[in-house]
């Protein structure tokens, strides 16, 4: 199947061809025909499967063929980074169509707020907004939604995790009842089902295997005590010959501390966290995408807010708190049918968490020998550990080969 089989408007098809799009991904192949039929959709697909194009392309086709142009489509996203990313993709797809879009998000200064309001006053076909800023605009009467045709919730599970359920319900009250609603989520927990039942009308369900990382990811792990993690990450970054790296840490404080440590070691690294000004965050992402920065450190917000091709290595400095977060983190590499490496550091307390990850993805992730001479490592005994209170340090496991054991997929 090719994109020509969808019979998109010629201007939209021209944009696709100029961007090198030829064959749709599975989520695109299943979702696009249903959306073109004006049916509500609840779709479950992990990051990196092409879900943004799956909902944007049919909506753009319908907007192009609309006689009266008003604010047609509202896309709600959990973070400003994702809102900007979606807007950039729309600009690419809609380059030859004349369809306009604007991202609306908080965190900027007064000038950013004024710029967003002026852009809305001039009109836009598509608005991509974070929940908090959108509610402020709705309350102030800046956004008029009486002609809205499409509501799209992207990364719905992440929005609910961030506590936006009531905000989304409040936004829904401003919308016309006659509309097409599309809900895209990486996971399908009960609270997503609850939201879907509340806002969707007889939706078509689409599920693209969400519980497993992409096949192109070489997954590996090290057993390491916390005291030895910094030594191991330095060795990995200096001898692994990886070109572009994302490191995930569990907290903002951990991100800042690791950033300072690696900077002192002379590594080209930048920390990405919520204490930075919006312009600083945008500058970091821009520099990372252009390869001016080769290593970036962040929390799980980064796992769904960045879309960069060619990332060769993802490191989980801490085991993710939830198995599905692991899939999102490692999904930053091996995008668009490429390959990459994902390495997780497992301390003595997080073994049951990692065991849950292995159970969810249905495979055992190789545990690499700890580099010889770099300290001791814990044994991997997840099933013997209590769920809530972990054992004290167990007998150490001696290191393996001198090279550190890690491999790199070309």
Residue, then its C-alpha position, 0 to 999 in steps of 0.5 A: x500500500x502507498x499513500x496514493x491509495x488514500x486519494x488525498x488532495x493533490x496539494x497534500x500528496x505533493x507535500x508528502x512526496x516532497x518529504x519522502x513519504x511513500x508507504x504508510x505505517x501500520x497505524x496510518x494504514x488502519x487509522x486514515x481510512x476510518x478518519x476519512x469516513x468521519x468516525x470517532x477513533x480510539x487508537x493505541x500505538x506507541x511512540x515512533x509508529x507514525x501516529x501524528x501523520x495518522x491523524x493529521x493527514x486525513x484532517x488536512x485533506x478534509x480541511x482543504x476540501x472545506x468551503x468555509x474556513x474557521x478554526x477547524x481542528x483542536x489538538x490537545x497535547x500534554x507538553x509544549x515540546x510535543x505541541x511544537x513538534x506536532x506543529x512542525x509536522x503540520x507545517x511540513x505536510x501542509x506546505x503546499x495546501x495553505x492550511x495554517x496551524x499555531x501551537x499554544x502553550x504556557x511557560x513563556x513570557x508576556x510577549x509569547x502570550x501576546x503573540x499567541x493571542x494575535x495569531x489566534x485573532x488572525x485565524x488558524x485552521x488548526x490549534x495545537x494546545x496544552x490543557x492549561x493554556x487552552x483553558x486560560x484562552x477559553x476563559x478569556x474568550x480568545x478562542x472560539x470553537x463553535x465551528x470546530x469539526x475535529x478534536x484530537x487528544x494526543x498522548x492521552x495517557x500521559x495527560x491523565x498521568x499529569x493530572x489533566x483529566x478534569x481540565x480535558x472534561x472542562x475543555x470538552x464543555x466548550x466544544x460543539x457536540x457534533x464533531x469528530x473525536x480522535x483519541x491517541x494513546x500509547x497505553x490503554x489503562x482504565x482511566x483512558x477507557x473512562x475518558x473515551x466513554x465520556x467523549x467519544x461516540x461509537x469509536x472504532x478501536x485500533x490497536x498497534x502492538x504497544x507493549x514491545x520496543x521496536x525490533x531495531x533496538x538492541x536492548x542491554x542492561x548492567x547490574x550496578x550499585x548506585x555508587x558506581x553508576x557515574x563511573x560506568x556512564x563515563x566509560x560508556x560515553x567515552x569508549x562506546x563511539x555513540x554519536x547522539x545520546x539521550x540519558x534518562x534519570x528519575x528526577x530533575x535533581x538527578x538530571x542536574x547533578x549528572x549534568x554537572x558531573x559529566x560536564x566536569x568530565x569534559x563531555x558535551x552534555x546538556x540538561x533538559x528540565x522544567x527549571x529552564x526557561x522555555x527559550x533555553x529548552x527550545x535552544x537545547x532541543x534545536x542544538x541536539x537536533x542539529x547535532x551541535x550537542x551530542x548528549x542530552x539528559x532529562x526525565x520522562x517528560x523528554x521521552x515523549x516530547x522529542x522527535x529526533x532521528x538518528x539517536x544511536x544510544x538511550x541510557x536509562x540511568x535509573x530503571x523507569x518507574x513504570x514498564x510502559x515508560x521503558x518502552x517510551x524511553x527506548x523508543x527514542x532510538x531506532x525510529x523510522x525503521x533504523x537501529x539503535x542501542x538502549x542500555x539500562x542501569x539496574x541497581x540492587x533496589x530496582x530489580x523487581x521493576x526491571x523484571x516487570x519490564x521484561x515480563x511486559x515486553x515478553x523477553x529477557x534483556x541481556x545483562x552485560x558483565x560489569x567492567x573489570x576493575x570498576x567495582x562490584x555489581x549486585x546479583x540479579x535476583x528479582x523474584x526473591x525480592x519483596x515488592x515494597x521493601x527490598x533486601x539489603x546489599x547481597x553478595x557482589x558479582x565480580x566484573x567481566x571483560x575489560x572492554x565493559x561488555x557493551x556493544x553497539x549496533x551499526 
